Amino acid sequence: MDKIFIKDLLARGIIGIRDWEREKEQDILINVVIFADATRAAETDDIADCVDYSALAKKLQHHAESAKRLTVEALVNDLAQICLEEPLAQKVIVRVEKPGAVRFSQSVGVEIERER
C-alpha cells in the first residue's frame, strides 16, 4: 500500500478542558498518513486519480480551527473520519499534538489508526 502524508500542518483553535483553554486559541499540530493505492494516479498523471492533499489539508485545518473540541482524542477521531471520506483512502494514521501544553515537554498528543 502506498502512503500519502501531510506533515506538521498547523492550525489554531480552541481545544482543552480548562477554562483558559476555552478562551484562547492554541496551536494544534496535525500529521496524517493516508494509505491508498497510487498506481492509477501514477499511470494517468491526473489529479482526479489522486488523493488531493492540498484540499484535504484545508478541510483538516478548517475543522481543527472550528470544532472547539474538549479533548484531543475527539479531535483526532474527527480528523481521521474526514481523511477516510477520501475515496482512495483505505487506512489512515492521524496524530494531533498540542505543542507546549505540558510544562517541560515539547508537545503532547494522541495518534490513532483507522481503516475502512
Sequence and secondary structure as in RCSB ss.txt:
>XXXX:A:sequence
MDKIFIKDLLARGIIGIRDWEREKEQDILINVVIFADATRAAETDDIADCVDYSALAKKLQHHAESAKRLTVEAL
VNDLAQICLEEPLAQKVIVRVEKPGAVRFSQSVGVEIERER
>XXXX:A:secstr
 EEEEEEEEEEEE   SSHHHHHS EEEEEEEEEEE  HHHHHH  GGGS  HHHHHHHHHHHHHH   S HHHH
HHHHHHHHHTSTT  EEEEEEEEET STT SEEEEEEEEE 
